[in-house]
Amino acid sequence: MHTHDVTVMGDVVRKRYVSWDDREPEREWAGLVHLSRESPGLAPTPVAREVEDGRPVVVMSLVPGEPLTSALSAAQSKAFAEVLRRLFAVPVPEDLAERANGPQVMRDHVREWLSEDYDLTQCQDQALVRTAKDRAVAWLAVVQLPDLVDRVVAQGDGNLDNVLWDGEVCRLIDWEEYGASDLTYEIADVVEHASSRLTRSLDVDALLADLDLDPTQRERLAVHRLLLACFWLMMLLPGNGGFKRNPAGSTEDQARHVLALLDQS
């Protein structure tokens, strides 16, 4: 969903929201303020909050670098892991609310959405997609989601377009889903995001090795990965936004991925 317009003016960025039903401007501003205090340089520096034509605006510093939009090099992967470690080391305010679209909300919504009827005749392999859809719904109905164990500050968006690389370090932008989360849910949000998974632009094994998760964290990660893989299967079904935005065959790719994760669960 398109939630904002961005204008670059010299060394600042003006982010004007066109929708803010989930308190996106408040989340982003709070995130930028907290990060500027606790981990300067990880994210844009907050400059001002304004209102323009009745729409909220967050003004922030311009962050150097280019998005990680293609296959990551070894150096980029290392730098990405490092910025995630920096983020997860940021102190979490005791009163910080859950990020937008946290695990329980995600499970309930995806189960509801995947249970709907879809016209699968546009798919290349209807049987494959239907099988993945049905098995995903069955899993979502019974899965016990892990408790929140490793509470971290969350960016709340695993799209690598929001990771800027300047040739040496990575920085994170787009904090409109900012809140508290579990470390493994946030890692799952990154490795399962369709923008990188469908293109295989992220070496998941290398990233996870650099993040050095313990066995218990890897168990929780597996559940969260499957949950978010089901979300992306839903997004890639005919009639949903991901189906039109991605190349033909992407739905089948995601269906095979979901089935593989289900077989491992």
Long-range contacts (C-beta under 8 A, 24 or more apart in sequence): 1-241, 3-176, 4-176, 8-62, 10-62, 11-61, 11-62, 12-47, 12-59, 12-60, 12-61, 12-62, 13-44, 13-59, 13-60, 13-61, 13-62, 14-57, 14-58, 14-59, 15-57, 15-58, 15-59, 15-60, 16-52, 16-55, 16-56, 16-57, 17-55, 17-56, 17-57, 17-58, 17-176, 18-55, 20-56, 22-100, 22-177, 24-100, 24-176, 24-177, 25-49, 25-56, 25-57, 25-58, 25-176, 27-100, 27-156, 27-175, 27-176, 27-177, 27-178, 27-179, 28-58, 28-174, 28-175, 28-176, 28-178, 29-58, 30-178, 31-153, 31-155, 31-175, 31-178, 32-58, 32-60, 32-175, 34-90, 34-93, 34-153, 35-90, 35-153, 35-175, 38-90, 38-91, 39-86, 39-87, 39-89, 39-90, 41-171, 42-83, 42-86, 42-87, 42-90, 42-171, 42-172, 43-171, 43-172, 43-173, 43-175, 44-171, 44-173, 63-164, 63-171, 63-173, 64-164, 64-166, 64-171, 65-164, 65-165, 65-166, 65-167, 65-170, 65-171, 66-164, 66-165, 66-166, 67-160, 67-161, 67-162, 67-163, 67-164, 67-165, 68-160, 68-161, 68-163, 68-164, 68-165, 68-170, 68-201, 69-160, 69-161, 69-201, 70-201, 71-199, 71-200, 71-201, 72-160, 72-201, 72-202, 72-203, 74-206, 76-165, 76-170, 77-202, 77-203, 77-206, 77-207, 77-210, 78-210, 79-165, 79-168, 79-169, 79-170, 80-160, 80-163, 80-165, 80-170, 80-207, 81-207, 81-210, 81-211, 82-169, 82-170, 82-210, 83-163, 83-169, 83-170, 83-171, 83-172, 84-186, 84-187, 84-190, 84-211, 85-211, 87-152, 87-153, 87-155, 87-172, 88-150, 88-152, 88-153, 88-183, 88-186, 90-152, 90-153, 91-153, 92-151, 92-152, 92-153, 92-180, 93-180, 96-153, 96-179, 96-180, 97-179, 97-180, 98-179, 98-180, 98-181, 99-154, 99-156, 99-177, 99-178, 99-179, 99-180, 99-181, 100-156, 100-176, 100-177, 100-179, 101-156, 101-177, 102-179, 102-181, 102-185, 103-145, 103-146, 103-181, 103-182, 103-185, 103-224, 103-227, 104-145, 106-227, 106-228, 106-231, 107-140, 107-143, 107-145, 107-227, 110-136, 110-140, 110-227, 110-230, 110-231, 110-234, 111-137, 111-140, 111-141, 113-234, 114-140, 114-230, 114-233, 114-234, 118-237, 118-238, 118-239, 119-238, 119-239, 120-237, 120-238, 121-238, 122-238, 122-243, 123-238, 123-251, 123-252, 124-248, 124-249, 124-251, 124-252, 125-252, 125-255, 128-252, 128-255, 128-256, 129-237, 129-251, 129-252, 129-255, 131-255, 131-259, 132-233, 132-254, 132-255, 132-256, 132-258, 132-259, 133-233, 133-237, 133-255, 135-258, 135-259, 135-262, 136-230, 136-233, 136-258, 136-262, 139-226, 139-230, 139-262, 139-265, 140-227, 140-230, 143-223, 143-226, 143-227, 145-223, 145-227, 146-182, 146-184, 146-219, 146-220, 146-223, 146-224, 148-180, 148-181, 148-182, 149-182, 149-183, 149-184, 149-216, 149-220, 150-182, 150-183, 150-184, 150-217, 151-180, 151-181, 151-182, 151-183, 152-180, 152-181, 152-182, 152-183, 152-186, 153-178, 153-180, 153-181, 154-178, 154-179, 154-180, 154-181, 154-185, 154-186, 155-186, 156-181, 156-186, 156-189, 157-189, 158-186, 158-188, 158-189, 158-190, 158-191, 158-192, 158-193, 158-196, 158-228, 159-193, 159-195, 159-196, 160-190, 160-193, 160-195, 160-196, 160-201, 160-202, 161-195, 182-220, 182-224, 183-217, 184-213, 184-217, 184-220, 184-221, 184-224, 185-224, 187-211, 187-213, 187-221, 187-224, 188-221, 188-224, 188-225, 188-227, 188-228, 189-224, 189-228, 191-225, 192-225, 192-228, 192-229, 192-231, 192-232, 193-228, 193-232, 194-232, 194-235, 194-236, 194-242, 194-246, 194-250, 194-254, 197-232, 197-257, 198-246, 198-250, 198-253, 198-254, 222-261, 222-264, 222-265, 223-265, 225-261, 226-258, 226-261, 226-262, 226-265, 229-254, 229-257, 229-258, 229-261, 230-258, 233-258
